[in-house]
Amino acid sequence: MEDKHRILVVEDEEDLNEILQFNLESEGYLVDTAFSAEEALKKELSVYHLLILDVMMGQISGFSLAQKVRKELNLNVSIIFLTARDKENDLLTGFNLGADDYIIKPFSIKELQARVKAVLKRVKTAPSESSSKLLKVGELTIDLETKRLILGSKKIDLTRKEYEIISLLAKTPGRIFSREEILRRIWASDVIVTDRTVDVNMTRIRRKMEEYGTYIRNKPGFGYYFEI
């Protein structure tokens, strides 16, 4: 792999931490570890393509760490949660926090490697912002300078919010964004909007994209994602 993906494993079980690091490095990834959320927060998290977070840790849980990464640090890094709990509410919490995947303990190393590979396959660029002014996903191009969609030779004008939403989804194809996360990322905290606002904007974007509107998918109970 030319540009190796960087992974941070945050797991308070020392043996499991070492096992994950060894097996992921054997796949060619650059892997760092931390034994607590507090230790992880001392690192430069923006350099990682993927965070693998244990849910049940010390004072700061994996969920709380993910929330800090998303809201306070404003990072769009991919996240996989590891947990011994498989309750529906926990799964929903993980995905609402922007998780790319959720692995229930105990799991096999082969399963984890496959899940990691699938998530990182969707990562097209390094964590830092791409210097390119064009974002290409399938037949769709987003001009980051003119804030337009380009379908073939056809340029489609978007409202500011429509542009921000489609850019958010297209930058990480396959990652599910809940309505709550989209509202939090796109609308200012002092603006009162509802989940219905997201649905209305999605409908308008799909209509403008015509046949390519099927790129935007909705997973009932979880949220929206981009798939080609």
VMD Tcl script that draws the C-alpha trace (Angstrom):
set ca {
  {0.00 0.00 0.00}
  {1.60 3.27 -1.13}
  {0.06 5.60 1.44}
  {-0.40 3.50 4.53}
  {-3.50 4.06 6.60}
  {-2.89 5.14 10.18}
  {-5.00 3.54 12.90}
  {-5.31 4.33 16.61}
  {-6.55 1.51 18.86}
  {-7.98 2.74 22.17}
  {-8.54 -0.30 24.40}
  {-7.95 -0.62 28.15}
  {-7.24 -4.37 28.02}
  {-3.48 -4.51 27.49}
  {-3.41 -8.01 25.97}
  {-6.18 -7.22 23.47}
  {-4.51 -3.93 22.63}
  {-1.27 -5.71 21.74}
  {-3.07 -8.42 19.76}
  {-4.96 -5.85 17.69}
  {-1.81 -3.82 17.05}
  {0.19 -6.88 15.97}
  {-2.48 -8.25 13.63}
  {-3.35 -4.90 12.04}
  {0.32 -4.10 11.48}
  {0.66 -7.49 9.80}
  {-1.93 -6.20 7.29}
  {0.32 -3.24 6.47}
  {-1.33 -0.53 8.59}
  {0.52 1.95 10.79}
  {-0.93 1.32 14.25}
  {-0.65 3.28 17.50}
  {-2.31 2.35 20.77}
  {-3.73 4.05 23.85}
  {-5.06 2.45 27.02}
  {-7.60 5.15 27.85}
  {-9.56 7.97 26.25}
  {-7.49 10.43 28.28}
  {-4.28 9.06 26.76}
  {-5.82 9.12 23.27}
  {-6.79 12.79 23.63}
  {-3.14 13.70 24.20}
  {-2.32 12.47 20.69}
  {-2.69 14.38 17.41}
  {-5.86 12.61 16.36}
  {-6.11 14.41 13.02}
  {-3.34 12.20 11.58}
  {-5.40 9.01 11.83}
  {-7.68 7.53 9.20}
  {-9.43 5.24 11.69}
  {-10.05 5.10 15.44}
  {-10.93 1.73 16.99}
  {-12.56 2.55 20.33}
  {-13.51 0.26 23.18}
  {-16.88 1.46 24.54}
  {-16.37 0.59 28.22}
  {-13.30 2.44 29.50}
  {-12.45 4.21 32.76}
  {-13.77 7.72 33.31}
  {-14.25 8.60 29.64}
  {-16.09 5.96 27.60}
  {-15.56 5.25 23.93}
  {-18.88 6.98 23.23}
  {-17.75 10.12 25.08}
  {-14.41 10.07 23.28}
  {-16.16 9.81 19.91}
  {-18.39 12.74 20.86}
  {-15.33 14.84 21.71}
  {-13.70 13.86 18.42}
  {-16.79 14.85 16.43}
  {-18.07 17.93 18.30}
  {-15.05 19.49 20.02}
  {-12.23 18.52 17.67}
  {-14.50 18.54 14.58}
  {-12.68 15.57 13.02}
  {-14.23 13.43 10.31}
  {-12.03 10.39 11.06}
  {-13.63 6.95 10.68}
  {-14.63 5.17 13.90}
  {-15.21 1.51 14.79}
  {-16.57 0.70 18.26}
  {-15.66 -2.46 20.17}
  {-18.09 -3.55 22.87}
  {-19.29 -6.51 24.88}
  {-22.83 -5.10 24.79}
  {-25.17 -5.74 21.89}
  {-28.28 -3.88 23.05}
  {-30.15 -1.99 20.35}
  {-29.85 1.31 22.25}
  {-26.07 0.94 22.39}
  {-25.91 0.27 18.66}
  {-28.06 3.31 17.93}
  {-25.91 5.45 20.23}
  {-22.79 4.35 18.38}
  {-24.18 5.06 14.94}
  {-25.69 8.38 16.06}
  {-22.20 9.39 17.16}
  {-20.98 8.75 13.62}
  {-19.62 5.22 13.92}
  {-18.66 3.47 10.69}
  {-19.01 0.04 12.28}
  {-19.75 -1.67 15.59}
  {-18.09 -4.97 16.53}
  {-19.43 -7.12 19.36}
  {-16.98 -8.93 21.65}
  {-15.87 -11.64 21.45}
  {-14.85 -11.40 17.81}
  {-12.32 -13.12 15.58}
  {-9.25 -11.28 14.33}
  {-10.22 -12.18 10.77}
  {-13.60 -10.51 11.29}
  {-12.00 -7.35 12.65}
  {-9.46 -7.24 9.81}
  {-12.28 -7.58 7.28}
  {-14.33 -4.82 8.94}
  {-11.31 -2.50 9.09}
  {-10.50 -3.15 5.44}
  {-14.11 -2.39 4.44}
  {-14.15 0.91 6.35}
  {-10.75 2.06 5.09}
  {-11.69 1.16 1.53}
  {-14.13 4.08 1.74}
  {-11.40 6.48 2.84}
  {-10.27 8.15 -0.39}
  {-7.92 10.78 1.01}
  {-5.75 11.44 4.03}
  {-7.44 12.92 7.10}
  {-6.21 16.40 6.25}
  {-8.25 18.42 3.77}
  {-7.47 17.61 0.16}
  {-5.86 20.39 -1.82}
  {-7.97 19.45 -4.85}
  {-10.87 21.74 -5.67}
  {-12.86 18.86 -7.17}
  {-14.38 15.98 -5.21}
  {-15.21 13.06 -7.51}
  {-17.46 10.19 -6.41}
  {-18.65 7.84 -9.15}
  {-20.28 9.90 -11.92}
  {-20.66 12.87 -9.60}
  {-18.22 15.75 -9.20}
  {-18.51 18.43 -6.54}
  {-16.71 21.68 -7.32}
  {-15.50 22.82 -3.90}
  {-14.71 26.28 -5.23}
  {-17.92 27.17 -7.08}
  {-20.12 25.09 -4.72}
  {-21.75 23.26 -7.64}
  {-22.63 19.71 -8.52}
  {-21.35 18.54 -11.89}
  {-23.10 15.61 -13.57}
  {-21.26 14.90 -16.80}
  {-21.10 18.34 -18.44}
  {-24.15 19.63 -16.58}
  {-23.57 22.05 -13.70}
  {-26.20 22.17 -10.96}
  {-26.47 25.09 -8.56}
  {-27.06 24.30 -4.90}
  {-28.14 26.33 -1.91}
  {-25.47 26.70 0.77}
  {-27.07 24.08 3.02}
  {-27.57 21.64 0.14}
  {-23.91 21.99 -0.80}
  {-22.76 21.44 2.79}
  {-24.95 18.35 3.16}
  {-23.90 16.68 -0.10}
  {-20.24 17.45 0.61}
  {-20.51 15.94 4.09}
  {-21.97 12.70 2.73}
  {-19.80 12.42 -0.38}
  {-16.49 12.89 1.46}
  {-17.00 9.60 3.33}
  {-19.09 7.27 1.12}
  {-20.80 4.52 3.07}
  {-20.64 6.27 6.43}
  {-24.06 6.77 8.02}
  {-24.91 10.23 9.36}
  {-27.90 10.47 11.68}
  {-30.30 13.38 11.25}
  {-29.11 14.72 14.60}
  {-25.47 14.71 13.47}
  {-26.31 16.39 10.16}
  {-28.23 19.11 12.02}
  {-25.34 19.56 14.45}
  {-22.73 19.83 11.69}
  {-24.65 21.93 9.16}
  {-26.84 24.27 11.21}
  {-25.64 26.71 13.87}
  {-26.45 25.78 17.47}
  {-28.62 28.87 17.93}
  {-30.87 28.03 14.97}
  {-34.01 26.04 15.76}
  {-34.56 23.30 13.17}
  {-36.10 19.84 13.25}
  {-35.26 16.42 11.78}
  {-37.82 17.16 9.08}
  {-35.53 19.95 7.83}
  {-32.91 17.34 6.92}
  {-35.48 15.23 5.04}
  {-36.71 18.24 3.05}
  {-33.19 19.18 2.02}
  {-32.37 15.58 1.06}
  {-35.46 15.46 -1.15}
  {-34.41 18.68 -2.93}
  {-30.85 17.45 -3.43}
  {-32.03 14.13 -4.85}
  {-34.38 15.92 -7.22}
  {-31.56 18.14 -8.50}
  {-29.30 15.11 -8.95}
  {-31.98 13.46 -11.12}
  {-31.13 9.78 -11.74}
  {-28.03 10.13 -9.55}
  {-30.23 10.97 -6.58}
  {-30.12 7.25 -5.74}
  {-26.54 7.82 -4.54}
  {-28.09 9.22 -1.36}
  {-29.46 6.35 0.70}
  {-31.47 6.28 3.91}
  {-31.12 3.50 6.48}
  {-34.35 3.63 8.53}
  {-33.67 4.33 12.19}
  {-30.04 5.29 11.54}
  {-29.72 8.06 8.98}
  {-28.38 9.00 5.55}
  {-25.31 7.83 3.68}
  {-23.74 8.12 0.23}
  {-23.35 5.00 -1.89}
  {-22.41 4.58 -5.54}
}
mol new
graphics top color blue
foreach p $ca { graphics top sphere $p radius 0.5 }
foreach p [lrange $ca 0 end-1] q [lrange $ca 1 end] { graphics top cylinder $p $q radius 0.2 }
display resetview
